[in-house]
Amino acid sequence: MGTIVKIALRNLTQHKAKTLIIGLLIVLATFLSFLGNSILGSAAQSMKRVFTEQFTGDVLVVPESLKGGIFGGSQEDLNGPPILPTMPDYQKVYDVVSARPEVARITSQLSSYAMFNLGDSGISFGLLFGIEPASYWSTFDAVELIDGRKIQPGETGVVMLHEKIVKMIQDQTDDKLKVGDVFQLNNFGEAGFKVREVKLVGIFRFHNANERSFDFMNPGFVDVQTLRALTGKPVTTAADLQLKASTQALLNESSDSFFDDEPVKVASDRAVDLAGLTKAVADKSAQVDAASAREGTWNFQLVKLKPGVDDKVFAASLTTELKKAGLQAKAQDWIASASPDSAFFYLVMMAMNLAILLLAVVSIFVIMNTLVVSVMERTSEIGTMRALGAPKSMIRWLFITETFLITALAGVIGIAAGFAGLVAVNATGIPGPGGWLQSAFPGGVLHPEVDAKALPFTLIILAVIALVSWIFPVLMATKVSPLKAINSD
């Protein structure tokens, strides 16, 4: 074997031009593969952090019929904004999920698009998340207030809007919306046209300026009771309307007495105060605690996992458990839950990897062609070796060794160059292009690091180049007969 290596090294140094061409192609393919996959891998991790920390959680539990995630982007509805299915047996699903030891926190969410009706100023459009504030704010801490405050537990008829939604409304309607303003939300869905009046209590942005692709896609937050009413869903459960005995007694008074000519005469401690009665009913219907909120209508359960728990493995096992329990729900990871944003990003990743694979294919053909030319030029040498008793296996291993030496040396140089390029890019950062890829660039700039999958992927590319490119040239070389050595010039 040592003799074959010596002959291979001698041949490579004697044909420097061909060796250099083959080596440069392999260096380029290796460099782009390592650097490109590290950048894409870092961007994918950044996007994952954005969505798991701000929107979807590590795992999203959804109705079995749902296609897509919290934004409804994959629902098949061509007649308008998607109408997301609600989850059957929500409390039973919640009990199964919350009992899992891997779960750190869990909250519930209702999602819907709505129109912002500002009266004479016009109408705008946006996405709203209906939340139960106590559990939601303890699960997601990604909101940075610009003005006002967060929605508080027990409030109804209140909304928080993203700063870009506020600006969009101002640009479209010339109405300068500010905290404290009251306006209408309109929705046309399964239950027909609905109108609800809301008060703007807060204007916010997400930490690190991580917004979605287009301004109108940035979600606002509204109390879930308002969004339930707006989408035609049941607003409260019976448990939410437990009035005091004194209030119930007032409601039990004969209604005919309100239409008598004479004033109603009742004891002073039970005087009919319609304003107070209305307030008592309204206040009580607004005081929905976390337990009763779980019993209401929801689209999703957003789950944060404990450190070290694999989200894909957990989602698969939870889906199996839910099916065994006969519940119409499933669990999915952040990629499915963040659709269509994540789908577009992974489409870009696939396109980039396809480009790298195409470069590898081109490299294979160029290397193969160069080796074929080398075989043709060395026909006399190969024939002489055969005439001197060299078996075909020796000729085969000679060309395999030459290919391996070029690939190994050029691969090491390419990986080293890719690592150096990654260090340089990490120091300077890559500005985000905005649009669909904005969430992959935290704070607008990506500082990529070595991705765990970049090196294995690059080594696979190298192996494919080395294994495929030598096959045809070796077949040609082993077919060279001693007679050709005698007849060649």
Sequence and secondary structure as in RCSB ss.txt:
>XXXX:A:sequence
MGTIVKIALRNLTQHKAKTLIIGLLIVLATFLSFLGNSILGSAAQSMKRVFTEQFTGDVLVVPESLKGGIFGGSQ
EDLNGPPILPTMPDYQKVYDVVSARPEVARITSQLSSYAMFNLGDSGISFGLLFGIEPASYWSTFDAVELIDGRK
IQPGETGVVMLHEKIVKMIQDQTDDKLKVGDVFQLNNFGEAGFKVREVKLVGIFRFHNANERSFDFMNPGFVDVQ
TLRALTGKPVTTAADLQLKASTQALLNESSDSFFDDEPVKVASDRAVDLAGLTKAVADKSAQVDAASAREGTWNF
QLVKLKPGVDDKVFAASLTTELKKAGLQAKAQDWIASASPDSAFFYLVMMAMNLAILLLAVVSIFVIMNTLVVSV
MERTSEIGTMRALGAPKSMIRWLFITETFLITALAGVIGIAAGFAGLVAVNATGIPGPGGWLQSAFPGGVLHPEV
DAKALPFTLIILAVIALVSWIFPVLMATKVSPLKAINSD
>XXXX:A:secstr
 HHHHHHHHHHHHHTHHHHHHHHHHHHHHHHHHHHHHHHHHHHHHHHHHHHHHHTS SEEEEETT  S TT TT 
  SSSS      TTHHHHHHHHHT TTEEEEEEEEEEEEEEE GGG EEEEEEEEE HHHHHHH   EEEEEE  
  TT  SEEEEEHHHHHHHHHHH     TT EEEEEEEETTEEEEEEEEEEEEEEEGGG   SSGGGS EEEEHH
HHHHHTT     GGGG   HHHHHHHHS GGGGGSSS     GGG   HHHHHHHHHHHHH   HHHHHTS  SE
EEEEE TT  HHHHHHHHHHHHHHTT SEEEEEHHHHTTTHHHHHHHHHHHHHHHHHHHHHHHHHHHHHHHHHHH
HHTHHHHHHHHHTT  HHHHHHHHHHHHHHHHHHHHHHHHHHHHHHHHHHHHH EE   GGGGGGSGGGEE    
 TTHHHHHHHHHHHHHHHHTHHHHHHHHT  HHHHHH  
